[in-house]
């Protein structure tokens, strides 16, 4: 018995949709068999198309990169002296660096896009960086070599070599140390940064923003971003899915000294899913949803990073074996060595050594900007004159802010019971000064029941500080009860 028989006019649409998605991830390009085994270019060296670059399970169709002239990698400098109009500088014509506003006394951050980028996130990144820091902010442009995905996979090797050559010229001609260079790469740009780092001994830092998955899953470290590529490598995974039909643009593989998986690292709150329109067989809408899906989940990595620049104490991440364990509270609170913060200030976290730290770091974010959340464990011992149906809420106030209503429980409320929840608050309250309790009855009409919080215990996620507040009052529905330190 056939459970579902598609209409005859649906079959071509279904095939087109699946075929379109396949070519979307492949770069929508035909794969040409290359008989050459190696190409060499002046300045950037030689490139082979054998193992591990081609012929592995993940990279059966990769090939040789184009020439530096075809790719035309460009370096666009922004500083506080020219925050809106870039100065194009070149390692080949290095007097352009001397003539620019490049400061040899400043840190250099190079923003590297992935496949087919319009450069907007890079410009936004420089704008935010220059508000906070006096740095050399360079936006890399390699759009000629990255318009089609399979070509970009190959060409990032040459573009990465160009970045390494640029850093080498800074060192040799200007005495500028590679340790002051920070590469920030999104998607394929993360692996491009890794290629540059593998050619640059002593490179300071690489940040991988959702490193690309297709053609990089489970590949050898020579092919992808790896902890050996810089003194410090931190990675934010926001669309990390292992298999093709899980619809992920990023890699699930850990790539750095610190790997962060916000919201589990796969699907971000506030982004649409692809399964619903597929199950509805709405394939006209599906094609549009695919593009917005990747733009949202995949792009959250650089949106989180930009917000972290302005919020040094936000995005606290907890070491845990899985996201399920994190959600269950098994990894609360931070261990004695502390927790790193995801994003710009991840390098403040003290690593005991520079060997890869294979702990995964988890945190939750909001669905909309501002994304940062602060984790608390809240427990309420309920007092009252009767069992009732309702919901109870807390508001937590501190020296730096006050939360909105935080729902602690809904349903049957039993006096004498203690209710505990992990809460991700949208504001950092600092040292807690007061806690407010309120409950709401589910039935209509005037209630004779009264409830209150006999004791509330708040444990902060970052330090594990415990704050205890008490009260002897019980209140009618919708009337706030103010608790004081015990």
URKAUR-V330279 format. One record per residue. N is the residue number from 1. D_LAST is the distance of its C-alpha to the last C-alpha in Angstrom with 2 decimals. Layout:
{{N:D_LAST} {N:D_LAST}}
//
This chain:
{{1:68.07} {2:66.77} {3:63.25} {4:63.52} {5:66.72} {6:66.28} {7:68.72} {8:71.55} {9:70.56} {10:67.01} {11:68.18} {12:69.35} {13:66.14} {14:64.07} {15:66.17} {16:65.97} {17:62.18} {18:61.81} {19:64.52} {20:62.89} {21:59.51} {22:61.34} {23:63.12} {24:59.96} {25:58.37} {26:61.72} {27:62.26} {28:64.91} {29:67.64} {30:70.50} {31:70.38} {32:73.50} {33:74.65} {34:75.08} {35:77.80} {36:76.92} {37:74.78} {38:73.83} {39:73.85} {40:73.70} {41:72.94} {42:73.50} {43:70.35} {44:67.92} {45:69.85} {46:70.73} {47:69.01} {48:69.92} {49:69.47} {50:69.43} {51:66.59} {52:63.65} {53:64.14} {54:66.24} {55:67.00} {56:63.61} {57:62.06} {58:59.80} {59:62.48} {60:65.83} {61:66.83} {62:65.75} {63:68.49} {64:69.51} {65:68.04} {66:70.00} {67:71.23} {68:69.12} {69:71.47} {70:70.83} {71:67.04} {72:67.03} {73:63.59} {74:62.51} {75:59.91} {76:58.55} {77:56.75} {78:54.17} {79:52.69} {80:51.12} {81:54.71} {82:55.77} {83:52.69} {84:54.67} {85:58.11} {86:58.46} {87:60.93} {88:62.64} {89:62.99} {90:64.96} {91:65.24} {92:68.88} {93:69.53} {94:67.07} {95:68.28} {96:66.31} {97:63.13} {98:64.34} {99:65.25} {100:61.87} {101:58.49} {102:57.33} {103:55.46} {104:55.96} {105:52.99} {106:50.63} {107:49.01} {108:50.92} {109:49.31} {110:51.82} {111:50.89} {112:53.02} {113:53.51} {114:54.63} {115:57.20} {116:58.72} {117:56.00} {118:56.57} {119:54.61} {120:52.12} {121:48.98} {122:50.44} {123:50.98} {124:47.44} {125:46.19} {126:48.21} {127:47.02} {128:43.35} {129:44.05} {130:46.01} {131:43.25} {132:41.00} {133:43.56} {134:47.02} {135:48.65} {136:51.91} {137:51.15} {138:54.02} {139:54.54} {140:56.90} {141:59.48} {142:61.42} {143:61.94} {144:65.63} {145:64.77} {146:61.85} {147:63.17} {148:63.65} {149:61.17} {150:63.58} {151:65.18} {152:61.82} {153:60.93} {154:64.12} {155:64.13} {156:60.67} {157:62.26} {158:64.57} {159:61.93} {160:59.64} {161:62.54} {162:63.01} {163:59.41} {164:59.96} {165:63.21} {166:61.48} {167:58.90} {168:61.78} {169:63.68} {170:60.66} {171:60.59} {172:64.34} {173:65.30} {174:62.23} {175:60.56} {176:57.42} {177:55.39} {178:54.43} {179:50.96} {180:50.23} {181:51.05} {182:48.50} {183:49.97} {184:47.96} {185:49.82} {186:49.26} {187:50.83} {188:54.27} {189:53.40} {190:50.90} {191:53.79} {192:56.01} {193:53.50} {194:53.64} {195:57.44} {196:57.27} {197:54.80} {198:56.97} {199:59.75} {200:57.68} {201:56.69} {202:53.55} {203:52.32} {204:48.82} {205:46.95} {206:47.54} {207:45.10} {208:46.25} {209:45.19} {210:45.77} {211:48.90} {212:51.72} {213:52.23} {214:55.81} {215:58.21} {216:55.36} {217:53.58} {218:53.98} {219:56.50} {220:57.15} {221:55.20} {222:58.34} {223:58.17} {224:54.54} {225:51.62} {226:50.53} {227:48.24} {228:51.40} {229:52.26} {230:50.05} {231:47.88} {232:44.85} {233:44.99} {234:42.09} {235:42.57} {236:40.93} {237:42.11} {238:41.92} {239:44.96} {240:45.44} {241:47.51} {242:50.01} {243:52.73} {244:54.93} {245:54.21} {246:50.44} {247:51.13} {248:49.51} {249:50.74} {250:48.61} {251:48.66} {252:46.14} {253:47.24} {254:44.97} {255:46.82} {256:44.73} {257:42.59} {258:39.60} {259:40.03} {260:37.51} {261:37.53} {262:35.47} {263:35.03} {264:37.04} {265:39.80} {266:42.22} {267:41.63} {268:39.47} {269:37.56} {270:39.54} {271:42.85} {272:45.38} {273:46.54} {274:50.20} {275:50.33} {276:50.19} {277:53.31} {278:55.09} {279:54.58} {280:55.82} {281:58.91} {282:58.49} {283:60.12} {284:60.91} {285:57.23} {286:56.47} {287:58.35} {288:56.28} {289:53.01} {290:53.80} {291:54.03} {292:50.85} {293:49.00} {294:49.85} {295:49.34} {296:45.78} {297:44.42} {298:46.51} {299:45.78} {300:42.00} {301:42.12} {302:43.42} {303:41.25} {304:38.11} {305:39.59} {306:40.37} {307:36.87} {308:35.48} {309:37.67} {310:35.75} {311:32.27} {312:32.07} {313:28.53} {314:29.07} {315:30.48} {316:28.47} {317:30.37} {318:29.48} {319:32.08} {320:32.88} {321:36.00} {322:36.19} {323:34.73} {324:34.19} {325:32.03} {326:30.08} {327:29.51} {328:28.44} {329:25.66} {330:27.56} {331:27.44} {332:23.84} {333:22.60} {334:25.01} {335:26.64} {336:26.50} {337:29.52} {338:27.77} {339:29.07} {340:31.92} {341:31.97} {342:34.79} {343:37.45} {344:38.61} {345:36.19} {346:36.48} {347:38.55} {348:35.57} {349:34.44} {350:35.72} {351:38.09} {352:38.87} {353:42.45} {354:44.52} {355:45.40} {356:44.40} {357:40.83} {358:41.36} {359:37.72} {360:37.23} {361:34.43} {362:32.86} {363:30.77} {364:30.73} {365:31.89} {366:32.36} {367:35.68} {368:36.41} {369:36.06} {370:33.63} {371:33.23} {372:30.30} {373:27.13} {374:23.81} {375:22.50} {376:18.95} {377:17.88} {378:15.55} {379:14.48} {380:13.70} {381:13.47} {382:15.61} {383:15.87} {384:19.06} {385:22.33} {386:24.68} {387:25.58} {388:26.85} {389:28.28} {390:26.49} {391:24.48} {392:20.84} {393:19.66} {394:16.84} {395:17.15} {396:15.34} {397:15.75} {398:15.93} {399:18.13} {400:21.24} {401:21.11} {402:19.82} {403:20.80} {404:22.74} {405:21.99} {406:21.22} {407:22.49} {408:20.48} {409:22.92} {410:26.08} {411:28.10} {412:27.10} {413:23.47} {414:22.54} {415:19.61} {416:18.10} {417:18.93} {418:16.91} {419:18.52} {420:18.64} {421:20.66} {422:21.79} {423:21.94} {424:24.29} {425:23.09} {426:25.89} {427:24.10} {428:22.42} {429:19.13} {430:18.52} {431:15.18} {432:12.70} {433:11.60} {434:10.93} {435:11.59} {436:14.04} {437:15.20} {438:18.77} {439:21.29} {440:25.06} {441:27.48} {442:30.58} {443:32.93} {444:34.45} {445:34.49} {446:32.06} {447:29.34} {448:28.26} {449:25.32} {450:21.70} {451:18.92} {452:15.26} {453:12.44} {454:10.33} {455:8.38} {456:9.55} {457:10.16} {458:12.43} {459:14.90} {460:17.39} {461:20.97} {462:22.40} {463:20.41} {464:18.20} {465:15.08} {466:11.92} {467:8.99} {468:6.06} {469:5.10} {470:5.22} {471:8.13} {472:10.91} {473:13.66} {474:16.52} {475:19.04} {476:22.68} {477:23.93} {478:23.79} {479:21.31} {480:18.24} {481:14.74} {482:12.28} {483:8.63} {484:6.23} {485:3.79} {486:0.00}}
//
